[in-house]
């Protein structure tokens, strides 16, 4: 379960309207190590049109569309983070070793990346052993700072 200001967040209805995603901190309880990341609430996918949808298309000049964009709710409810240590622990059913806290709701994709990066630098996630983050934006790596 996610927490925001100590309030449980378990459904999309618990999240403010016009929210694109959120910034979060996942904490590994036994070690106290944390991970700061971002998560989108929705994702878009390209889906092939079925025979019925293709037949219903109006006749136009040029090539007919064979796909459409579909927006779906992401896996945010079951997500813990993209760091390998976290993914391995979750795969081994160690969910109870983690807490998940939403720190900031964000209204757009661009701001989601901005705030994730901002907080990663503010908290010096690459310079401290208390964080599990190993890079920022795939450009700045903890190994390069040693």
C-alpha positions, 0 to 999 in steps of 0.5 A, a space after each residue: 500500500 502507498 502512503 501520502 502524508 500517512 494516508 493510505 492510497 490504494 485506488 486511482 480515486 484516492 489520487 487528486 484529479 489531473 495527476 499524471 504521476 508521483 514522486 515516491 520513496 521506497 524504504 527497505 525496512 531491514 537496512 533503512 536504505 531508500 530509493 527515490 523515483 517517479 511513477 506515471 499513473 497511465 501509459 499509452 500503448 499502440 493496439 492493432 484494430 480488429 476486423 470490425 473496427 477496420 470495417 467501420 472506418 470511413 473510406 478516405 484517400 490514402 492508407 487506412 489506419 490499422 492501429 490506435 493509441 490506447 491509454 491504460 492505468 499503469 501498474 502503480 499499485 504493485 510497483 516498488 521501484 526499478 532498482 535491481 535490489 528492489 525488483 529481486 526482493 519483490 520477485 522473491 515475495 519480500 513485499 513486507 520488507 518495504 514501505 512506499 511513500 508518495 512525496 509529491 503528486 505531479 500534473 505532467 510528464 515533463 514535471 514528473 522528470 523535473 521533480 524526480 531529478 530535483 529531489 535526487 540531487 537535493 537528497 544527494 542520492 548518489 553520494 550517500 550509502 543510505 540510498 539505493 539509487 545508482 544513477 540520475 537520468 541515466 547520465 550521472 552515476 554513483 560509480 563516477 563520483 567515487 
